[in-house]
């Protein structure tokens, strides 16, 4: 039996994670993809459904904070929480699922940028194509905030579990040759 001193020691800091076995990774990515499709369907139903009764009340908002202020000025604080909280909740699945489905989007800035682009496209579609809906920059900001929350609470961990980076062998430093200046 080998003594503790003769056993090979693992290289690195010990914080490196091993990737999950490929069948588990495939299953996790498939589940995340299915949840992302379901999320896209829910997002489309919530945001791209016409609301002819609201047509006279809708107006575009290009000034950040304007809609949030209007929500908070409503007599019923519950309505403000529904509007603000609903928009934040709508972004959370994006922050959780995107880094799992597309590992190249891993990282807080990439997730936020992708979320902002997708939500801008949704808002543009609402404003240009859907009766009774309008573009609102505050919705984009709140949805992106939700994605940030989802990413920080769960998305980052799930992505690291599913797509753990493999440790790279230590590369020997190249020394400059003696003949070059």
PAVEX-162670 format. One record per residue: x, y, z of N, C-alpha, C in turn; residue in one letter. Coordinates in steps of 0.001 Angstrom, whole numbers. Example, Ala and Ser with C-alpha at 12.3 -4.5 7.8 and 13.67 -1.06 7.14 Angstrom:
<recs>
{rec {13190,-5690,7800},{12300,-4500,7800},{13200,-3300,7800},'A'}
{rec {12850,-2250,7080},{13670,-1060,7140},{12900,30,7870},'S'}
</recs>
This chain:
<recs>
{rec {844,-1177,0},{0,0,0},{889,1240,0},'X'}
{rec {561,2170,-831},{1384,3359,-977},{1108,4330,170},'X'}
{rec {2179,4977,618},{2006,5970,1682},{1478,7270,1083},'X'}
{rec {986,8134,1950},{422,9403,1513},{1465,10246,792},'X'}
{rec {2718,10129,1204},{3771,10933,595},{4074,10468,-825},'X'}
{rec {3869,9181,-1138},{4219,8689,-2464},{3064,8809,-3467},'X'}
{rec {1858,9140,-2984},{731,9305,-3909},{898,10588,-4709},'X'}
{rec {526,10534,-5981},{640,11772,-6760},{-369,12804,-6275},'X'}
{rec {89,14021,-6222},{-780,15110,-5783},{-1473,15733,-6993},'X'}
{rec {-2722,16147,-6813},{-3393,16819,-7931},{-2761,18178,-8175},'X'}
{rec {-2684,18539,-9441},{-2121,19844,-9769},{-3214,20886,-9696},'X'}
{rec {-2840,22120,-9550},{-3815,23213,-9517},{-4175,23581,-8098},'X'}
{rec {-5169,24407,-7962},{-5544,24958,-6669},{-6546,24094,-5928},'X'}
{rec {-7105,23107,-6589},{-8113,22287,-5932},{-9520,22798,-6179},'X'}
{rec {-9644,23997,-6732},{-10966,24550,-6979},{-11461,24233,-8390},'X'}
{rec {-10642,23527,-9178},{-11051,23177,-10535},{-12152,22130,-10468},'X'}
{rec {-13130,22291,-11327},{-14247,21361,-11347},{-14115,20438,-12532},'X'}
{rec {-14493,19214,-12304},{-14514,18267,-13406},{-15840,18407,-14131},'X'}
{rec {-15820,18275,-15437},{-17081,18337,-16163},{-17963,17145,-15803},'X'}
{rec {-19256,17360,-15871},{-20190,16261,-15656},{-20019,15250,-16783},'X'}
{rec {-20396,14017,-16553},{-20353,13040,-17647},{-21226,13523,-18804},'X'}
{rec {-20831,13215,-20038},{-21528,13776,-21198},{-23012,13429,-21240},'X'}
{rec {-23476,12245,-20806},{-24932,12015,-20848},{-25691,12965,-19909},'X'}
{rec {-25111,13273,-18761},{-25750,14181,-17811},{-25738,15603,-18374},'X'}
{rec {-24623,15995,-18978},{-24534,17314,-19599},{-25553,17458,-20716},'X'}
{rec {-25671,16413,-21551},{-26623,16435,-22649},{-28056,16555,-22132},'X'}
{rec {-28373,15807,-21097},{-29708,15867,-20508},{-29981,17258,-19920},'X'}
{rec {-29010,17819,-19232},{-29168,19156,-18641},{-29375,20201,-19728},'X'}
{rec {-28596,20112,-20802},{-28741,21074,-21886},{-30077,20902,-22611},'X'}
{rec {-30523,19667,-22784},{-31816,19405,-23410},{-32954,19971,-22565},'X'}
{rec {-32899,19737,-21259},{-33925,20289,-20354},{-33910,21815,-20394},'X'}
{rec {-32723,22406,-20351},{-32613,23862,-20402},{-33165,24390,-21719},'X'}
{rec {-32883,23686,-22811},{-33404,24109,-24120},{-34928,24047,-24142},'X'}
{rec {-35496,22966,-23610},{-36956,22834,-23568},{-37581,23932,-22695},'X'}
{rec {-36959,24222,-21562},{-37443,25315,-20715},{-37328,26654,-21442},'X'}
{rec {-36246,26824,-22228},{-36069,28074,-22982},{-37161,28224,-24040},'X'}
{rec {-37513,27130,-24713},{-38593,27181,-25701},{-39909,27521,-25009},'X'}
{rec {-40174,26873,-23876},{-41402,27172,-23119},{-41409,28631,-22678},'X'}
{rec {-40267,29132,-22240},{-40148,30527,-21834},{-40428,31455,-23016},'X'}
{rec {-39906,31112,-24199},{-40140,31940,-25384},{-41625,31992,-25734},'X'}
{rec {-42319,30869,-25579},{-43755,30833,-25856},{-44501,31728,-24858},'X'}
{rec {-44162,31604,-23584},{-44802,32436,-22556},{-44491,33913,-22807},'X'}
{rec {-43238,34219,-23117},{-42839,35601,-23405},{-43646,36165,-24577},'X'}
{rec {-43783,35386,-25642},{-44543,35838,-26808},{-46012,36060,-26451},'X'}
{rec {-46588,35146,-25683},{-47999,35297,-25315},{-48221,36516,-24423},'X'}
{rec {-47283,36778,-23533},{-47440,37907,-22622},{-47177,39253,-23283},'X'}
{rec {-46255,39275,-24210},{-45810,40567,-24731},{-46295,40887,-26140},'X'}
{rec {-46625,39892,-26923},{-46967,40149,-28319},{-48445,39923,-28628},'X'}
{rec {-49235,39762,-27598},{-50666,39593,-27791},{-51320,40971,-27883},'X'}
{rec {-52118,41203,-28929},{-52751,42518,-29077},{-53688,42850,-27916},'X'}
{rec {-53778,44134,-27631},{-54680,44625,-26595},{-55417,45846,-27139},'X'}
{rec {-56399,45610,-28042},{-57096,46734,-28683},{-57750,47694,-27687},'X'}
{rec {-58191,47197,-26551},{-58834,48060,-25555},{-57858,49084,-24983},'X'}
{rec {-56576,48785,-25018},{-55563,49682,-24448},{-54977,50639,-25478},'X'}
{rec {-55415,50546,-26716},{-54789,51316,-27790},{-54738,52816,-27502},'X'}
{rec {-55811,53363,-26973},{-55851,54808,-26704},{-54965,55196,-25516},'X'}
{rec {-54643,54238,-24655},{-53869,54523,-23444},{-52369,54333,-23628},'X'}
{rec {-51965,53670,-24687},{-50554,53333,-24836},{-49761,54479,-25438},'X'}
{rec {-48537,54583,-24998},{-47586,55538,-25555},{-46188,54997,-25339},'X'}
{rec {-45308,55280,-26259},{-43934,54808,-26147},{-43201,55579,-25062},'X'}
{rec {-42253,54910,-24446},{-41433,55541,-23416},{-39972,55325,-23764},'X'}
{rec {-39275,56391,-24060},{-37846,56333,-24356},{-37008,56911,-23225},'X'}
{rec {-37660,57393,-22172},{-36957,58017,-21053},{-36866,57022,-19890},'X'}
{rec {-35661,56534,-19589},{-35515,55568,-18505},{-36051,56102,-17179},'X'}
{rec {-36832,55284,-16502},{-37389,55628,-15203},{-38770,56239,-15255},'X'}
{rec {-39182,56696,-16427},{-40467,57370,-16553},{-41644,56445,-16233},'X'}
{rec {-41646,55247,-16788},{-42742,54305,-16523},{-42713,53813,-15086},'X'}
{rec {-41523,53570,-14571},{-41410,53106,-13186},{-41975,54176,-12250},'X'}
{rec {-41659,55425,-12510},{-42201,56517,-11694},{-43727,56555,-11800},'X'}
{rec {-44240,56374,-13006},{-45696,56367,-13197},{-46335,55191,-12457},'X'}
{rec {-45672,54039,-12473},{-46193,52877,-11730},{-46254,53189,-10238},'X'}
{rec {-45182,53804,-9725},{-45108,54083,-8286},{-46057,55201,-7859},'X'}
{rec {-46475,56040,-8809},{-47421,57114,-8507},{-48874,56643,-8505},'X'}
{rec {-49111,55387,-8886},{-50480,54864,-8897},{-51000,54768,-7462},'X'}
{rec {-52324,54940,-7291},{-52879,54867,-5937},{-52719,53476,-5306},'X'}
{rec {-52803,52450,-6105},{-52634,51093,-5590},{-51185,50661,-5758},'X'}
{rec {-50455,50559,-4649},{-49059,50138,-4698},{-48939,48721,-5241},'X'}
{rec {-49971,47927,-5034},{-49991,46545,-5521},{-49857,46510,-7046},'X'}
{rec {-50504,47448,-7743},{-50403,47506,-9203},{-48973,47823,-9638},'X'}
{rec {-48306,48697,-8895},{-46915,49023,-9207},{-46031,47793,-9039},'X'}
{rec {-46239,47045,-7961},{-45449,45831,-7739},{-45725,44794,-8817},'X'}
{rec {-46964,44722,-9282},{-47290,43788,-10362},{-46552,44163,-11643},'X'}
{rec {-46549,45441,-11981},{-45885,45889,-13205},{-44363,45725,-13114},'X'}
{rec {-43799,46260,-12042},{-42339,46218,-11886},{-41872,44788,-11632},'X'}
{rec {-42508,44112,-10687},{-42131,42740,-10360},{-42344,41794,-11523},'X'}
{rec {-43432,41996,-12269},{-43699,41138,-13427},{-42615,41265,-14482},'X'}
{rec {-42161,42474,-14727},{-41091,42670,-15705},{-39763,42085,-15220},'X'}
{rec {-39504,42190,-13940},{-38275,41586,-13398},{-38367,40069,-13481},'X'}
{rec {-39506,39510,-13074},{-39691,38055,-13133},{-39576,37523,-14552},'X'}
{rec {-40009,38307,-15520},{-39949,37889,-16912},{-38507,37718,-17393},'X'}
{rec {-37564,38428,-16798},{-36168,38315,-17206},{-35393,37215,-16501},'X'}
{rec {-35865,36766,-15343},{-35117,35782,-14552},{-34818,34498,-15321},'X'}
{rec {-35801,33894,-16013},{-35477,32660,-16738},{-34370,32845,-17767},'X'}
{rec {-34294,34020,-18355},{-33243,34285,-19330},{-31865,34184,-18671},'X'}
{rec {-31721,34780,-17501},{-30439,34748,-16800},{-30054,33368,-16310},'X'}
{rec {-31057,32516,-16087},{-30784,31149,-15630},{-30477,30238,-16811},'X'}
{rec {-31257,30329,-17877},{-31191,29348,-18957},{-30155,29650,-20035},'X'}
{rec {-29956,30906,-20369},{-29051,31246,-21471},{-27637,30706,-21257},'X'}
{rec {-27014,30859,-20090},{-25655,30342,-19955},{-25568,28808,-19972},'X'}
{rec {-26688,28142,-19719},{-26688,26678,-19784},{-26869,26216,-21223},'X'}
{rec {-27790,26860,-21942},{-28077,26477,-23323},{-26918,26876,-24249},'X'}
{rec {-26353,28032,-24031},{-25279,28545,-24893},{-24077,28897,-24031},'X'}
{rec {-23170,27962,-23809},{-22049,28201,-22889},{-21150,29370,-23277},'X'}
{rec {-21137,29757,-24537},{-20306,30903,-24937},{-20865,32218,-24421},'X'}
{rec {-22115,32201,-23955},{-22704,33419,-23386},{-22454,33503,-21894},'X'}
{rec {-21695,32553,-21364},{-21415,32567,-19936},{-20632,33819,-19581},'X'}
{rec {-20989,34416,-18504},{-20357,35652,-18062},{-21425,36719,-17938},'X'}
{rec {-21303,37507,-16909},{-22355,38458,-16569},{-22602,39471,-17685},'X'}
{rec {-21565,39997,-18296},{-21747,41005,-19341},{-22406,40405,-20584},'X'}
{rec {-22011,39198,-20949},{-22605,38556,-22122},{-24084,38259,-21903},'X'}
{rec {-24423,37768,-20719},{-25830,37474,-20415},{-26645,38761,-20437},'X'}
{rec {-26124,39807,-19822},{-26848,41086,-19806},{-27000,41668,-21205},'X'}
{rec {-25953,41608,-21998},{-26013,42135,-23356},{-27017,41359,-24204},'X'}
{rec {-26957,40043,-24150},{-27890,39226,-24916},{-29332,39464,-24471},'X'}
{rec {-29553,39536,-23168},{-30899,39807,-22659},{-31390,41164,-23131},'X'}
{rec {-30561,42178,-23027},{-30965,43520,-23453},{-31308,43538,-24941},'X'}
{rec {-30526,42851,-25762},{-30799,42815,-27204},{-32122,42117,-27485},'X'}
{rec {-32344,40961,-26867},{-33596,40224,-27091},{-34790,41049,-26614},'X'}
{rec {-34689,41644,-25443},{-35810,42420,-24915},{-36048,43699,-25726},'X'}
{rec {-34978,44293,-26262},{-35155,45434,-27162},{-35923,45010,-28417},'X'}
{rec {-35578,43851,-28955},{-36292,43355,-30131},{-37767,43106,-29817},'X'}
{rec {-38040,42540,-28650},{-39434,42304,-28245},{-40171,43634,-28126},'X'}
{rec {-39543,44601,-27496},{-40183,45909,-27332},{-40382,46613,-28678},'X'}
{rec {-39409,46514,-29577},{-39584,47088,-30917},{-40761,46433,-31626},'X'}
{rec {-40856,45103,-31530},{-41978,44387,-32153},{-43300,44841,-31545},'X'}
{rec {-43332,44988,-30230},{-44551,45458,-29570},{-44953,46826,-30116},'X'}
{rec {-44010,47729,-30140},{-44309,49098,-30558},{-44684,49214,-32024},'X'}
{rec {-44080,48396,-32865},{-44303,48528,-34306},{-45441,47657,-34833},'X'}
{rec {-45662,46502,-34217},{-46557,45527,-34830},{-47810,45166,-34038},'X'}
{rec {-47832,45436,-32753},{-48903,44914,-31911},{-49842,46037,-31479},'X'}
{rec {-51118,45855,-31770},{-52145,46829,-31408},{-52284,46902,-29890},'X'}
{rec {-52279,48117,-29355},{-52467,48309,-27922},{-51211,48105,-27103},'X'}
{rec {-50071,47960,-27755},{-48787,47814,-27060},{-47840,48897,-27553},'X'}
{rec {-46855,49232,-26722},{-45906,50283,-27096},{-44511,49931,-26599},'X'}
{rec {-43521,50541,-27213},{-42134,50378,-26787},{-41949,51082,-25450},'X'}
{rec {-41288,50393,-24500},{-41009,50988,-23192},{-39605,50583,-22755},'X'}
{rec {-38710,51547,-22696},{-37323,51273,-22320},{-37228,50744,-20890},'X'}
{rec {-38160,51139,-20029},{-38143,50637,-18652},{-38393,49138,-18603},'X'}
{rec {-39204,48622,-19515},{-39418,47173,-19571},{-38113,46454,-19890},'X'}
{rec {-37339,47007,-20814},{-36044,46410,-21168},{-35116,46423,-19953},'X'}
{rec {-35080,47542,-19247},{-34206,47667,-18070},{-34646,46692,-16979},'X'}
{rec {-35939,46597,-16725},{-36437,45693,-15683},{-36235,44229,-16071},'X'}
{rec {-36467,43882,-17342},{-36230,42509,-17800},{-34758,42144,-17671},'X'}
{rec {-33882,43066,-18023},{-32442,42820,-17932},{-32010,42711,-16472},'X'}
{rec {-32618,43490,-15602},{-32353,43366,-14161},{-32764,41981,-13671},'X'}
{rec {-33895,41500,-14145},{-34337,40148,-13794},{-33348,39096,-14266},'X'}
{rec {-32816,39269,-15475},{-31814,38329,-15984},{-30560,38347,-15115},'X'}
{rec {-30172,39533,-14663},{-29019,39654,-13765},{-29269,38874,-12478},'X'}
{rec {-30446,39030,-11910},{-30795,38319,-10677},{-30770,36809,-10920},'X'}
{rec {-31394,36373,-12014},{-31411,34944,-12332},{-30022,34386,-12542},'X'}
{rec {-29177,35151,-13226},{-27806,34706,-13471},{-27027,34588,-12168},'X'}
{rec {-27133,35600,-11320},{-26362,35585,-10072},{-26856,34526,-9099},'X'}
{rec {-28165,34310,-9041},{-28705,33335,-8094},{-28520,31893,-8541},'X'}
{rec {-28699,31627,-9839},{-28713,30231,-10271},{-27991,29980,-11589},'X'}
{rec {-28103,30874,-12535},{-27553,30642,-13870},{-26063,30394,-13893},'X'}
{rec {-25338,31168,-13132},{-23875,31011,-13103},{-23495,29637,-12561},'X'}
{rec {-24156,29227,-11479},{-23839,27919,-10872},{-24218,26769,-11789},'X'}
{rec {-25414,26850,-12378},{-25841,25788,-13291},{-24906,25685,-14482},'X'}
{rec {-24534,26820,-15034},{-23643,26818,-16186},{-22281,26220,-15830},'X'}
{rec {-21777,26564,-14675},{-20484,26002,-14252},{-20578,24503,-14011},'X'}
{rec {-21721,24053,-13505},{-21894,22613,-13258},{-21989,21844,-14569},'X'}
{rec {-22712,22399,-15527},{-22916,21702,-16793},{-21717,21847,-17714},'X'}
{rec {-21103,23000,-17710},{-20012,23278,-18640},{-18718,23601,-17899},'X'}
{rec {-18328,22759,-16968},{-17091,23005,-16220},{-15918,23021,-17183},'X'}
{rec {-15040,23944,-16944},{-13854,24033,-17794},{-12868,22950,-17391},'X'}
{rec {-12276,22353,-18392},{-11246,21339,-18124},{-9930,22048,-17821},'X'}
{rec {-9201,21525,-16869},{-7923,22173,-16545},{-6963,22075,-17730},'X'}
{rec {-6265,23156,-18006},{-5299,23187,-19092},{-3933,22818,-18549},'X'}
{rec {-3186,22040,-19308},{-1820,21725,-18843},{-991,23001,-18797},'X'}
{rec {-85,23037,-17872},{780,24213,-17731},{1658,24293,-18965},'X'}
{rec {1627,25451,-19585},{2426,25647,-20791},{3793,26204,-20409},'X'}
{rec {4796,25656,-21036},{6163,26147,-20780},{6313,27514,-21431},'X'}
{rec {6922,28392,-20700},{7137,29733,-21240},{8198,29662,-22326},'X'}
{rec {7959,30379,-23400},{8937,30410,-24493},{9979,31463,-24174},'X'}
{rec {11203,31040,-24294},{12299,31968,-24026},{12750,32567,-25347},'X'}
{rec {13076,33861,-25342},{13562,34462,-26592},{14906,33840,-26974},'X'}
{rec {15094,33670,-28255},{16355,33058,-28702},{17498,34059,-28531},'X'}
{rec {18711,33533,-28330},{19875,34364,-28036},{20296,35205,-29225},'X'}
{rec {20008,34798,-30442},{20495,35499,-31622},{19659,36713,-31985},'X'}
{rec {18456,36873,-31391},{17601,37994,-31758},{17736,39137,-30760},'X'}
{rec {17605,40354,-31274},{17719,41544,-30426},{16380,42024,-30009},'X'}
</recs>
